[in-house]
Amino acid sequence: MKQSHETHSSPSWPVSIGAPVWSCDGWAGVVYPSKTPRKDWLAWYTRTFNTVEGNSTFYAVPSESTFRGWAEQAADGFEFCFKFPKLVSHDSMLQHCDDE
């Protein structure tokens, strides 16, 4: 996790490389060190990959504080790619959904 005296950067590649989630139990010891607390997985993920597909936004839009927390944990240069909410992309088929 970022601390005031240290910063970390995401890999700088000409393409975006990531997964649909940052929290997979099987990645312990590979993407994040073994026994890393789950709350720190995003910070470690962002040091290995430079993007993630945010699936959670498909089901519900998180609070602003949740988005801020994710941004604070992410390494410099990391990018989130959030899905449109299901209400917009599937239920409304991207039409007449300005309020959403």
C-alpha positions in Angstrom: 0.0 0.0 0.0 1.2 3.5 -0.8 2.8 5.3 2.1 3.8 8.9 2.3 7.5 8.2 1.9 7.3 5.8 -1.0 5.5 5.6 -4.4 5.1 2.7 -6.8 4.5 2.7 -10.5 2.5 0.4 -12.7 4.3 -1.2 -15.6 4.6 1.2 -18.5 3.8 -0.8 -21.7 2.5 0.3 -25.1 -0.6 -1.8 -24.4 -2.9 -2.2 -21.4 -2.5 -5.6 -19.7 -4.8 -6.7 -16.9 -7.5 -9.1 -15.7 -11.2 -8.7 -14.9 -10.5 -8.6 -11.1 -7.6 -7.9 -8.8 -8.6 -10.4 -6.1 -7.9 -14.0 -6.9 -7.0 -16.4 -4.1 -4.7 -18.4 -6.4 -2.5 -15.3 -7.0 -1.1 -15.3 -3.5 2.6 -15.7 -3.8 2.5 -14.8 -7.5 0.9 -11.3 -8.0 1.0 -10.4 -4.3 3.3 -11.9 -1.7 2.0 -14.9 0.3 0.0 -14.0 3.3 -0.6 -10.4 2.1 -3.9 -9.2 3.6 -6.8 -9.1 1.1 -7.1 -5.3 1.8 -3.7 -4.8 0.2 -4.2 -7.0 -2.9 -5.2 -4.1 -5.1 -2.0 -2.2 -4.3 0.1 -5.2 -5.2 -1.9 -6.0 -8.3 -1.2 -2.4 -9.6 2.5 -3.0 -9.4 2.2 -6.1 -11.7 -0.4 -5.0 -14.2 -1.2 -1.5 -15.6 -5.0 -1.9 -15.8 -8.0 -3.9 -14.4 -11.5 -4.4 -15.7 -13.8 -3.3 -12.9 -16.6 -5.9 -13.0 -18.3 -4.7 -9.8 -19.7 -1.6 -11.5 -21.8 -3.9 -13.8 -23.9 -4.9 -10.8 -23.9 -1.7 -8.8 -22.1 1.6 -8.8 -19.9 1.8 -5.8 -19.9 4.9 -3.5 -17.6 7.8 -4.2 -15.5 6.9 -1.1 -15.0 3.4 -2.5 -13.7 4.8 -5.8 -11.4 7.2 -3.9 -10.1 4.3 -1.8 -9.3 2.3 -4.9 -7.5 5.3 -6.5 -5.5 5.9 -3.4 -4.3 2.2 -3.4 -3.3 2.2 -7.0 0.3 2.7 -8.2 1.1 5.7 -10.3 0.1 5.3 -13.9 -2.4 2.5 -13.2 -5.8 2.7 -15.0 -9.2 1.3 -14.1 -11.5 0.2 -16.9 -15.0 0.0 -15.3 -17.9 -1.7 -16.9 -21.1 0.2 -17.6 -23.8 -0.7 -15.2 -26.1 -3.5 -16.4 -29.0 -1.0 -16.3 -27.3 1.1 -19.0 -25.6 -1.6 -21.2 -28.1 -4.5 -21.1 -31.4 -3.3 -19.8 -31.5 0.0 -21.6 -29.3 -1.1 -24.5 -27.5 2.3 -24.2 -30.7 4.2 -25.2 -32.7 6.6 -23.1 -30.4 6.2 -20.1 -29.0 9.6 -19.6 -30.1 9.7 -15.9 -28.3 6.4 -15.2 
